[in-house]
Amino acid sequence: MSEIMQFGMVVIGDEILCGKRTDKHLPHVIEVLQARGMQVVWARVVGDHRRRLVHELQLSQLNAGPVSDALSARGLEFTALQ
């Protein structure tokens, strides 16, 4: 029996956090993945704040396992400093 592919998702936007807009992306992604036998196992909503977003993306990489692309990890660190 094969394992089900699992995904996480970061939803970005102050307008979602303050209630101005309802996120429609997460339900759509869940539906599309389920139709293909996959599943979303976590999701986070992050406002439009650079340092917080970079932090969440770094956490996401930890959830995915070791980062094979050191350049990507350095890019996140550089973005956090801007």
C-alpha positions in Angstrom: 0.0 0.0 0.0 1.4 3.4 -1.0 1.5 6.4 1.3 -0.8 9.3 0.7 1.2 12.4 -0.3 0.7 15.1 2.3 1.0 18.9 1.9 1.0 22.0 4.0 -0.1 25.5 2.9 0.7 29.0 4.0 -2.1 31.5 3.3 -0.8 35.1 3.2 -2.8 38.3 3.7 -3.7 40.9 6.3 -7.1 41.1 4.6 -7.8 37.5 5.6 -6.7 38.0 9.2 -8.8 41.1 9.7 -11.9 39.6 8.0 -12.1 41.9 5.0 -11.8 38.8 2.7 -12.5 35.1 3.0 -9.8 32.8 1.9 -11.0 30.6 -1.0 -7.6 29.1 -1.9 -7.3 26.6 1.0 -10.7 25.0 0.4 -9.9 24.8 -3.4 -6.5 23.3 -2.8 -8.0 20.7 -0.4 -10.6 19.7 -3.0 -8.1 19.4 -5.8 -5.7 17.4 -3.8 -8.4 15.1 -2.4 -9.6 14.4 -6.0 -6.0 13.2 -6.7 -5.7 11.0 -3.6 -3.6 13.6 -1.7 -4.3 15.6 1.4 -3.5 18.9 3.2 -2.3 18.1 6.7 -1.6 21.6 8.0 -2.3 25.3 7.0 -1.3 28.6 8.5 -2.5 32.1 7.9 0.1 34.8 8.0 -0.3 38.6 7.6 1.7 40.8 5.3 4.6 41.1 7.6 8.0 40.1 6.0 9.7 38.7 9.1 6.7 36.7 10.2 6.2 35.3 6.7 9.9 34.3 6.4 9.6 32.6 9.8 6.6 30.6 8.7 8.3 29.6 5.5 11.4 28.4 7.5 9.0 26.4 9.7 7.5 24.9 6.6 10.9 23.8 5.3 11.5 22.1 8.7 8.2 20.2 8.2 9.3 19.1 4.8 12.6 17.7 6.1 16.1 18.7 5.3 16.5 21.5 2.8 18.5 20.1 -0.1 19.0 23.5 -1.6 21.2 25.6 0.7 20.7 28.5 -1.7 16.9 28.6 -0.9 17.6 28.6 2.8 20.1 31.4 2.5 17.6 33.3 0.4 15.0 33.1 3.2 17.6 34.3 5.7 18.5 37.2 3.4 14.9 38.2 2.9 14.3 38.2 6.6 17.1 40.8 7.0 15.7 43.2 4.4 
